[in-house]
Each structure stands twice: as C-alpha cells, then as structure tokens.
C-alpha cells in the first residue's frame, strides 16, 4: 500500500513540476497597461507580438488568470507578461512591471 501512495505522490509532483516548466516556457511579451478592471479581472494592454498565440502587436483586453496580479500595475505602466489560452480564453498568466 505504501508503494502505491509513494508512486501517486511522485507522479503528482512530476506533473506539477512539468506544468510549471511549461508555464515558464511561454514567451515574455512587452507591453503598456492601458486600463485595469480589477472588478472584472481584466486588463487592457498595448503589446508586442505574442508568438505562442500567433498574435500580432495590438491593443486588447485580456482576462487575468489570477485577478490579484492586477493590483501590481496601473494604467501607463510598462510591463512584461506572459499570455496563453486558458479554458479557451486568452489570458495573462503572469505580469510584472518592466523597464
């Protein structure tokens, strides 16, 4: 019985690590915050091309994977972010103030 539990734990840990590695492999995109809507968990960004989404540079509204991350930024901030499709919606998966 312990062997099964250990195997389950090992597989769960491996999956979690591979998910983190995948998330870290997303391209980092530069952008400028145009608007933050914390109530709706959305952010409007003017951004460069997003290669993993086959998206050209533009201004658009994104959902925030974690709405708490929106508290770090405000309109006018230069940012570095990653984005991906999450449950079929284009979503900012990480964001930090840039230079």
Secondary structure, DSSP 8 states (H G I E B T S, - for coil): -HHHHHHHHHHHHHHHHHHHHHHHTS--EEEEEEEEETTTTEEEEEE--BGGGTB-SEEEEEEESSGGGGGG--TT-EEEEEEEEETTEEEEEEEEE--
